[in-house]
Amino acid sequence: MKAYIVEKLEDRKFKSGVQDIEVPNIEDNEVLIKVTYSSLNFKDALSSVGNPGVTRVFPHVTGIDVTGSIEESNSSNFAKGDKVLVTGYDMGMNTNGGHAEYVKVPASWVAKMPKGISDKEIMTYGTAGLTAALSINELLSNGVTSGDILVTGATGGVGSISVSILNKLGFNVIAISGKEEKIPFLKEIGANEVILRNDFNEQSIKPMMGEKYAGVIDTVGGEILANALKYIKYDGVATCCGLTSSHELNTNVFPFILRGVRLIGIDSVEAKIEKKIAAWEKIASDFKVDTVENLTNEIGLNEIKEAYAKLLEGKAVGRYLVKIVD
Ligand SMILES: NC(=O)c1ccc[n+]([C@@H]2O[C@H](COP(=O)([O-])OP(=O)(O)OC[C@H]3O[C@@H](n4cnc5c(N)ncnc54)[C@H](OP(=O)(O)O)[C@@H]3O)[C@@H](O)[C@H]2O)c1
């Protein structure tokens, strides 16, 4: 089968590209999936350059999310031909991932495809969409059901899908982005206002700022998240899922003790399969947005390398859908 492989060379160097390898054999409680679509995420890009926080076992196939159908099953929960979906757990980290014609995984990682959405559509959301849905679910279930929501890293995968879903749900969406030239794109997908990243940080100089936002979906961490917390209204909620700006968070306690603000962590990787299935069902129904196709660049296995370079440089816009077969 064809697969996108990362190999470790000498001197801690890595090289990656498409190769032919054997189709894997499955063991007890595993399934073999014939892949239709996968996608690209920031984490895949980190794996492709040997980032040890993501992947330590080489050679390795990247791809943290996948759709397709069961080809072989050693589990009573799945039969040949079932349409399925896998995101996260160890797939694409130290277990070979979805950038291949076939992938084998433990059956406990696998969800049946929800009704009302195709393989291709669900992979346009992929892990980024799942993370956006889990983040928005936290706002809704913690009482943030209307008002102004700030979304950071807005042109990225998680950010752009969050903007679109929040717009569909009737929120007023304020996007923060580093890309001035992408303001029209952000407005097209559902942002009511766009603030440039540097302007936002320069304006946020006091320990607390005036109350502005009912909620924040943060995908970047660092100074932007620290500043965003200062603007959250009384009883508001911020979710935190990413670190493209920084893994550090230098903040103060005022938003928490004076305004009752809650900061909620999002993990789409190890979330229980039931929680993932519930979020996928929302994506197939209430959270389904027409604009998501506009966020998507469809590529093949041979174009992954170039796309990884863009993701690593922070130059990617929207999502990359990887078509394996129809
Ligand atoms: N917790 C989870 O389960 C989970 C799941 C998925 C992803 N993540 C994490 O969430 C983050 C976003 O993922 P993604 O797939 O959306 O990534 P992505 O598509 O690469 O987008 C990241 C966005 O962050 C912004 N950005 C880039 N460099 C930045 C910098 N130096 N400072 C501030 N903003 C910067 C850019 O948007 P603008 O130019 O528009 O600002 C960029 O498009 C990543 O850290 C990823 O690892 C976590």
The ligand as an SDF file (V2000), in Angstrom:
LIG
                    3D

 48 52  0  0  0  0  0  0  0  0999 V2000
   -6.2120   19.9940   22.6070 N   0  0  0  0  0  0  0  0  0  0  0  0
   -6.5330   19.3030   21.5220 C   0  0  0  0  0  0  0  0  0  0  0  0
   -7.1630   18.2570   21.5750 O   0  0  0  0  0  0  0  0  0  0  0  0
   -6.1190   19.8400   20.1960 C   0  0  0  0  0  0  0  0  0  0  0  0
   -6.7170   19.3660   19.0140 C   0  0  0  0  0  0  0  0  0  0  0  0
   -6.3720   19.9770   17.7890 C   0  0  0  0  0  0  0  0  0  0  0  0
   -5.4030   20.9760   17.7810 C   0  0  0  0  0  0  0  0  0  0  0  0
   -4.8160   21.3470   18.9500 N   0  0  0  0  0  0  0  0  0  0  0  0
   -3.8210   22.4110   18.9970 C   0  0  0  0  0  0  0  0  0  0  0  0
   -4.5210   23.6270   18.7200 O   0  0  0  0  0  0  0  0  0  0  0  0
   -3.6570   24.5170   18.0250 C   0  0  0  0  0  0  0  0  0  0  0  0
   -4.3160   24.9360   16.7150 C   0  0  0  0  0  0  0  0  0  0  0  0
   -4.4520   23.7930   15.8860 O   0  0  0  0  0  0  0  0  0  0  0  0
   -4.8190   23.9730   14.3490 P   0  0  0  0  0  0  0  0  0  0  0  0
   -4.9550   22.6140   13.7770 O   0  0  0  0  0  0  0  0  0  0  0  0
   -5.9500   24.9480   14.2400 O   0  0  0  0  0  0  0  0  0  0  0  0
   -3.4780   24.6550   13.8140 O   0  0  0  0  0  0  0  0  0  0  0  0
   -3.2330   25.5240   12.4940 P   0  0  0  0  0  0  0  0  0  0  0  0
   -4.2250   25.1770   11.4440 O   0  0  0  0  0  0  0  0  0  0  0  0
   -1.7750   25.4510   12.2190 O   0  0  0  0  0  0  0  0  0  0  0  0
   -3.6130   27.0120   12.9720 O   0  0  0  0  0  0  0  0  0  0  0  0
   -2.9630   27.6840   13.9820 C   0  0  0  0  0  0  0  0  0  0  0  0
   -3.2230   29.1840   13.8320 C   0  0  0  0  0  0  0  0  0  0  0  0
   -2.6030   29.8490   14.9290 O   0  0  0  0  0  0  0  0  0  0  0  0
   -2.2030   31.1440   14.5150 C   0  0  0  0  0  0  0  0  0  0  0  0
   -0.7850   31.2940   14.8110 N   0  0  0  0  0  0  0  0  0  0  0  0
    0.2730   30.7390   14.1610 C   0  0  0  0  0  0  0  0  0  0  0  0
    1.4300   31.1330   14.7180 N   0  0  0  0  0  0  0  0  0  0  0  0
    1.0910   31.9440   15.7500 C   0  0  0  0  0  0  0  0  0  0  0  0
    1.8420   32.6980   16.7090 C   0  0  0  0  0  0  0  0  0  0  0  0
    3.1650   32.6590   16.7230 N   0  0  0  0  0  0  0  0  0  0  0  0
    1.1660   33.4440   17.6080 N   0  0  0  0  0  0  0  0  0  0  0  0
   -0.1800   33.4750   17.6120 C   0  0  0  0  0  0  0  0  0  0  0  0
   -0.9530   32.7990   16.7170 N   0  0  0  0  0  0  0  0  0  0  0  0
   -0.3190   32.0470   15.8170 C   0  0  0  0  0  0  0  0  0  0  0  0
   -2.4660   31.2430   13.0140 C   0  0  0  0  0  0  0  0  0  0  0  0
   -3.7310   31.8710   12.8490 O   0  0  0  0  0  0  0  0  0  0  0  0
   -3.8850   33.4640   12.6210 P   0  0  0  0  0  0  0  0  0  0  0  0
   -2.7900   33.8630   11.6980 O   0  0  0  0  0  0  0  0  0  0  0  0
   -5.2440   33.6060   12.0450 O   0  0  0  0  0  0  0  0  0  0  0  0
   -3.7150   34.1010   13.9660 O   0  0  0  0  0  0  0  0  0  0  0  0
   -2.5840   29.7920   12.5960 C   0  0  0  0  0  0  0  0  0  0  0  0
   -3.3650   29.6570   11.4360 O   0  0  0  0  0  0  0  0  0  0  0  0
   -2.3340   23.7700   17.8510 C   0  0  0  0  0  0  0  0  0  0  0  0
   -1.4650   24.1260   18.8990 O   0  0  0  0  0  0  0  0  0  0  0  0
   -2.7360   22.3170   17.9510 C   0  0  0  0  0  0  0  0  0  0  0  0
   -1.6480   21.5070   18.3660 O   0  0  0  0  0  0  0  0  0  0  0  0
   -5.1580   20.8070   20.1360 C   0  0  0  0  0  0  0  0  0  0  0  0
  1  2  1  0
  2  3  2  0
  2  4  1  0
  4  5  1  0
  4 48  2  0
  5  6  2  0
  6  7  1  0
  7  8  2  0
  8  9  1  0
  8 48  1  0
  9 10  1  0
  9 46  1  0
 10 11  1  0
 11 12  1  0
 11 44  1  0
 12 13  1  0
 13 14  1  0
 14 15  2  0
 14 16  1  0
 14 17  1  0
 17 18  1  0
 18 19  2  0
 18 20  1  0
 18 21  1  0
 21 22  1  0
 22 23  1  0
 23 24  1  0
 23 42  1  0
 24 25  1  0
 25 26  1  0
 25 36  1  0
 26 27  1  0
 26 35  1  0
 27 28  2  0
 28 29  1  0
 29 30  1  0
 29 35  2  0
 30 31  1  0
 30 32  2  0
 32 33  1  0
 33 34  2  0
 34 35  1  0
 36 37  1  0
 36 42  1  0
 37 38  1  0
 38 39  2  0
 38 40  1  0
 38 41  1  0
 42 43  1  0
 44 45  1  0
 44 46  1  0
 46 47  1  0
M  CHG  2   8   1  16  -1
M  END
$$$$
